[in-house]
Amino acid sequence: MNNFESIQKKAKAKWEALQHNDIPTIFLGAASCGRAAGAMQTLEAIYQTLDEHKVEAKVVQVGCIGPCYLEPLVDIALPGKPRVSFSNVDPKKAKAILEATFLKGELPLQRAVGHFGEKDDSPFGELPHFFKLPMLEPQVRIVLRNCGFINPEDIDHYIARDGYQGILKAFELGSEKIIEEVKKSGLRGRGGAGFPTFKKWQICRNAEGDEKYLICNADEGDPGAFMNRSLIEGDPHAVLEGMLIAAYAIGATHGYIYIRAEYPLAIARLRNGLAQMREYGLIGKNILNSGWDFDINIKEGAGAFVCGEETALIASVEGKRGMPRSRPPFPAISGLFGKPTIINNTETLGTLPNILRNGADWYSQYGTQESHGTKTFSLVGKVRRTGLIEVPLGTTLRRIIFDIGGGTLKPFKAVQTGGPSGGCLSEEFLDLPVDYESLTSAGSIMGSGGLIIMDEDTCVVDLARYFLDFTQKESCGKCTPCRVGTRHMVEILEKITRGEADLEMLTKLQNLAETVKRGSLCGLGQTAPNPVLTTLKYFRDEYVSHVKDKYCPATVCRELLEYRVIPGKCTGCQRCVSVCPTGAITGPRSEPHNLDPSKCIKCRACYEICRFDAIAGDAIVIRSKGRAS
Amino acid sequence: MTEEFKEIFENFQGKESDLIPILQKTQEKFGYISQEATQEISRFLKTSENEIYGVASFYAQFRFSKPGRNVIKICMGTACHVKGGEILCDAVEREIGIKPGQVTPDSKYEFRRVACLGCCALAPVVQINDDVYSQMTVVKLRETLAHYE
């Protein structure tokens, strides 16, 4: 038996033992999102309760399984039983659930959301399988297959679930056949543009020179996107194994992971992962006795969105300002330190082990003719079920937003895809299949996969202003259309949201947007106008309303709205009086209050606090200047 | 060279590509990039201070003045924006009397807007020191701030 086989055997035994523990095992989703929801306080409460009742149990921290809106998620597996999942577990709830479980000897199933037993049996009565929940059932989890299941800090868990089988297969095939397999799989770059992965690799492999580099782009600067962070936090070895495969295929001598410094947990998990790989001979000299040497360094990004662009990223790794340069030469020919370099997105790399392990045909069964496989999306904004999802390419927006996301609380208005470089799509596009070509034809892009859902309370003009403000600040300033053009666009958009623009300005905005799109040097400038162009196209009425009527239909643009008290609904509870920072609201207890608009700074505190009457914000409403009510 | 800088430069060879990691280590240690630090780095890497400042100022991560004791970061990601991040920014400004990017005169608070904290599903998000608060409101923010000294 060779060395890796014995490692694998040991890992499988360890995993099996965890599945059939003779003591209870508690799993806690403790990725960054879980922590933001309070997972670490919940963990504290779990330890305390176990201590208090002298219960022996194993506690395992796992990554994010996807439905962030249910976090913190705690799963309990009693000896010989599958995991049962509990949602929104704050410290108090954790204590109650554990006490019910351990003092009475059975799980309080009425409080659970799902179980992880074999799909067909139902050992838990009415309780559904976790993957039968409406948010999860339509998903196909390939990249995310381990997230939330395994302990991301334990390489044995990854290996037990067939980890590093992909690189073994790659060694067997040799680099030409790996590229052939990736070509057959139809994998396209998951970072945005969707360039065929194999093509880029081929150019680099054929490029001259002994020294070649592979860079994993984990900079994920898109506001509203967190797919890469979740994947690395939940399953770092999937990405690391993907890097081995890619590097071997192109003949790279050294790898870098360029990752946002704002993701400390993900960085820690990568460092830990690399140390474990070293221990098992999976990195460094003579990997798995293949005779191939390869090592990986972590480079922390320093917070510049433009570094998502390949040539800018390379400049940054070299220690310079992250400014793009014109192409050609393409990085695959002349990149980092002038050597052939491949930059692949985190998710692209995370997909590779699955393709190598299961074969190209298996992978390409998912998706559409042109866009194969699955894609992860961050589903956020005004949608009921927020979180991280993975679906086959070609799934319609309607299925994603309504079946998976559960729709919006207020009527749906639009979806923004692809981050700051993407576009805003209206209701008429709900049946659009999500793939590279369809999105592009609608004027948007796939981007890294951020989906921001908007309801009628979101103002698209304000959103366009937001994105342009972002790209303007992140523009590196090297080329004029991007540097000056985006600034002018922001100025016009600000005027519109303040009600100071006329119709002529809309035409100016349109022309300017088209010029910036055509004239910019890199992807940042070329795509920056997309949010403006798509909203002008699909939501022109809303612009016109701001310009002509000085009215913001979504009641977002602050210069165009006013807060007031509805006398019939106000009971005079004085809660709003107590939070108003400017003393704009007055009135005796039990009588309808008065709001003085000249003192009101529109801070929204009263609107937030007014909820004793069960319906939030009923007593104080926002009213637009232009409209009498 | 002081001991502190020796420690920072320990694992570097003095190549151009060492600059950003060195700046990151320096900031981690001192909280900001001081003029003295720029001088030390300039000597070590044999590049001009201007060059170093030029690179450092390009990236959002680096700062050049002493940080406050409590750092308030308001997430300005898209999801947070859509759910009211801007209003939270105003609220902080009102509560502690400084604008984003500034430190209060007593160094008690520092206030920053950040691009995205990656907790979009729980927007809007505010980070104070190492604690992340999700689904923040103006009223909740005010109460939370009171807990920091």
Interface residues (C-beta under 8 A of the other chain):
Chain A: S32 C33 R35 A36 A37 C68 Y69 E71 E220 G221 D222 P223 G224 A225 F226 R229 A261 E262 Y263 K299 E300 A302 G303 A304 F305 S316 V317 E318 G319 K320 R321 G322 S378 L379 V380 G381 K382 T386 G387 L388 Q416 G419 P420 G450 I452 M454 T458 L463 Y466 F467 F470 C476 V579 P581 I601 C603 R604 A605 E608 I609
Chain B: K15 E16 S17 D18 L19 I20 P21 L23 Q24 G54 V55 F58 Y59 A60 Q61 F62 M76 G77 T78 A79 C80 H81 V82 K83 G84 I87 D90 A91 R94 V114 A115 C116 L117 G118 C119 C120 A121 L122 A123 V125 V132 Y133 S134 T137 V138 V139 R142
